[in-house]
Amino acid sequence: MSTTLHWGIIGPGRIAHKFADALAYCDHNQLVAVASRSQQNADAFASRWQLAHAYDDEAALLANPQVQAVYIATPHNYHYPAAMRALKAGKHVLIEKPACVNAAQFARLCELAEQHDCMLMEAVWSRFLPYVAQAKQWLADKRIGEVQSIQSSIGIAFEHGPEHRINNKALAGGAMLDLGVYALSLSQFMLGQSHTAIQALGKLSADGVDESVMATVQYSGGQLAQFATSIVSQQQNALHVYGSEGTITLEPRFWSGSQVSLQRGDDIQTLTLPWAHNGFEYQIEDMARCILVGKRQSDVVPHRDTLAVLTQMDEVRRQIGLYYGDEFEKV
Amino acid sequence: MSTTLHWGIIGPGRIAHKFADALAYCDHNQLVAVASRSQQNADAFASRWQLAHAYDDEAALLANPQVQAVYIATPHNYHYPAAMRALKAGKHVLIEKPACVNAAQFARLCELAEQHDCMLMEAVWSRFLPYVAQAKQWLADKRIGEVQSIQSSIGIAFEHGPEHRINNKALAGGAMLDLGVYALSLSQFMLGQSHTAIQALGKLSADGVDESVMATVQYSGGQLAQFATSIVSQQQNALHVYGSEGTITLEPRFWSGSQVSLQRGDDIQTLTLPWAHNGFEYQIEDMARCILVGKRQSDVVPHRDTLAVLTQMDEVRRQIGLYYGDEFEKV
């Protein structure tokens, strides 16, 4: 392959701009095409980022042989069909989180990725951030002894109307898929184990999405991870890893911060580890590196972790009575 | 009645000394007797607090007509039989938390209290503290809008050996009854509602007690309260009440602190409201006031709240597989 990876973006919304900004920062990566359902939106995005190709049709982008990798940045319910088509077209795929609406969809994508010899990764950008890497290193070094449990919250009092994606059941909205996924994915990342039990209680909004959820996951080593998530209240948004000899805390905004602290008794060490650019650059560089050396999944966001988190979210949704409907959950 | 309430203490351990210290601070309350299983311990306690009566037998204390009210400060499993005998002897009873090992026991004590026209209260001293009263006032004033949820943790890395009360199943040890009770009782106090669902996951120690528990309670208004508790890891030990317009936080050590904060957007107001003495004085004064005016339960710790919390703990223990045995759970 060329030493420069050529990217296309499907879904030129807010998150796509952030991705394009990060990609422009990364050597050996180039954004060349965008597809939207609206030619006007595609043109505006292409103009902003100086792209050669702007399509009002995802198929046209996938038919462009110059595009090697695709970043899918649509609302959640479009991730699966878009990723499926991209893999069938032989493109490497990075999907914004959550990778799919449910675990069965992602399992099918894993099959397709293997069949078509494509890299497939969920864009859990937080896992790559320097302060999260520092927390992982402290855990590996047993600086807090044996890990006992994790407690976190991720709640934002959005004031969007019912038509907004986050409140819209027809766009697979709600707290779990948008916010709770970070708590589950980072807990999974810290513990590196399979789950053995899940419990969830939640409250659905008048619009039918989960506005508040509290859940606990038990892992195979007996560790517990508990989190709260909400789209109607501002929460602490910290993540604490409690060990037998201390605590590691990521805060504020544990999923997109730069600060991590290690507490042992009364001694607290706090490190601020900023991002190189806007934080998305690390996942882009990891994806490109994997492709370059012929890997088809990332060690940082392996398929099994994405599957585990989606399986956990499926069970949380089952327990709180949230099903998005056959149209969006089909495989 | 005399305007001075005369007290006896059963179980002269560490907590009894704290209680005696607070009682000495309170006008219109006087400690006159102590009972222990050991005459030596009773004598030492009586000498320290200049008490007229020191017994090696609880029955002797209960037979003393001068004793009007009894504070039960034994290990948990002795609360119920001691309180039962005290009520039958016509004494007003304040029982260290948890009031009993299970809800059925406390329901029986409520019957006895009514039959014998005695005041009965669980010593949930935290509910009376000034900073908790401030939090309740902010809630009543809707300063954080509609309450959505509560998240708390109460974990202390004890380093006691297996023989210590906290690790000893034969003394009804473990995290829930000793620590988790505060999270449940203060959540109940903040929300003032009945529960509709409870979920718990936990890990039992080699000694058979709960060393870590994570649980969520759903209340009748849809609110959720989630907590973590542990006797093997130091936790954050904060309690956050999340509302639609802000957050109220009790920290550090939400059950025995003096600091409370109100956050609305970026605006944070923090108040430090110290105790008059050691914090136990408020429950003593409330008990004496209730008795003076002929009340038989406290508005701050009503029987229904103690029953609710014990019912929640029964369900938590059932889900994590912790039963102390017929000897201690019998009614």
HADDOCK unambig.tbl for C-alpha pairs under 7 A between the chains (distance, minus, plus):
assign (segid A and resid 157 and name CA) (segid B and resid 244 and name CA) 6.88 0.50 0.50
assign (segid A and resid 199 and name CA) (segid B and resid 199 and name CA) 6.60 0.50 0.50
assign (segid A and resid 203 and name CA) (segid B and resid 222 and name CA) 6.42 0.50 0.50
assign (segid A and resid 214 and name CA) (segid B and resid 216 and name CA) 6.99 0.50 0.50
assign (segid A and resid 214 and name CA) (segid B and resid 226 and name CA) 6.87 0.50 0.50
assign (segid A and resid 216 and name CA) (segid B and resid 214 and name CA) 6.99 0.50 0.50
assign (segid A and resid 222 and name CA) (segid B and resid 203 and name CA) 6.42 0.50 0.50
assign (segid A and resid 226 and name CA) (segid B and resid 214 and name CA) 6.88 0.50 0.50
assign (segid A and resid 232 and name CA) (segid B and resid 244 and name CA) 5.93 0.50 0.50
assign (segid A and resid 233 and name CA) (segid B and resid 242 and name CA) 6.09 0.50 0.50
assign (segid A and resid 233 and name CA) (segid B and resid 243 and name CA) 5.69 0.50 0.50
assign (segid A and resid 233 and name CA) (segid B and resid 244 and name CA) 4.94 0.50 0.50
assign (segid A and resid 234 and name CA) (segid B and resid 242 and name CA) 6.87 0.50 0.50
assign (segid A and resid 234 and name CA) (segid B and resid 246 and name CA) 6.72 0.50 0.50
assign (segid A and resid 235 and name CA) (segid B and resid 242 and name CA) 6.36 0.50 0.50
assign (segid A and resid 242 and name CA) (segid B and resid 233 and name CA) 6.07 0.50 0.50
assign (segid A and resid 242 and name CA) (segid B and resid 234 and name CA) 6.86 0.50 0.50
assign (segid A and resid 242 and name CA) (segid B and resid 235 and name CA) 6.33 0.50 0.50
assign (segid A and resid 243 and name CA) (segid B and resid 233 and name CA) 5.69 0.50 0.50
assign (segid A and resid 244 and name CA) (segid B and resid 157 and name CA) 6.88 0.50 0.50
assign (segid A and resid 244 and name CA) (segid B and resid 232 and name CA) 5.93 0.50 0.50
assign (segid A and resid 244 and name CA) (segid B and resid 233 and name CA) 4.93 0.50 0.50
assign (segid A and resid 246 and name CA) (segid B and resid 234 and name CA) 6.70 0.50 0.50
